[in-house]
Amino acid sequence: MTSNIKQYRVAAQRALPGGFTLIETLVAVLLLATAIAGPLTLASKSLTAALVAKDQIIAYYLAQDAIEYVRFARDTNRLSGATWLTGAGGTSVGINLNPCLGANGCYLDSTQNNPAVPTACTTSECLGFPMYYDSTSGKYAYTVGSKSIFTRTIKIEEINLGKEASLAVTVSWSDIGSVVHKVTAKENIFNWQP
């Protein structure tokens, strides 16, 4: 009798198929998918962060460029004997920064050989006036090149009439996920030759 039981056990063990069960296979696939998805997600987020960082650097330099241009306009106006922000009354035609004193601010092309006249923005943050990138010269402007993602707004507010003004330049852009980013550079400028 015991030999019949042993023979039955041996026969039963031989009859069972070898290999993995469905649950074991699903667990293995889940572990493999998790092991692959984690690094891919990390790589994707790192790439997005690198692109945003690149755009932030460009935006910072575009903001600094506008600040330098406003300083140039102020200095040009004062050296010609004109009023420091409007450019009026000097020995030569000054650079009128009045459009930048409005609530919406202004935009200007700082790449021109002649001093550019600022243009008042008709909307908040000059949304209808994107900058253009010229791949030949590597410059951002408002006339030449292909439309870029950047919009630059220059706002000047007189703090102490005729003596001091607050200058704020905001460069905004939308990334691939339509997230709006902004870089703002602020500085106070002075009428150094009253």
Secondary structure as UniProt FT lines:
FT   HELIX           2..15
FT   HELIX           22..79
FT   TURN            80..81
FT   TURN            84..86
FT   TURN            88..89
FT   HELIX           98..101
FT   TURN            103..104
FT   STRAND          106..107
FT   TURN            110..111
FT   STRAND          119..120
FT   HELIX           124..126
FT   TURN            127..128
FT   STRAND          132..134
FT   TURN            135..138
FT   STRAND          139..141
FT   STRAND          146..147
FT   STRAND          151..160
FT   TURN            161..163
FT   STRAND          164..174
FT   TURN            176..177
FT   STRAND          180..190
//
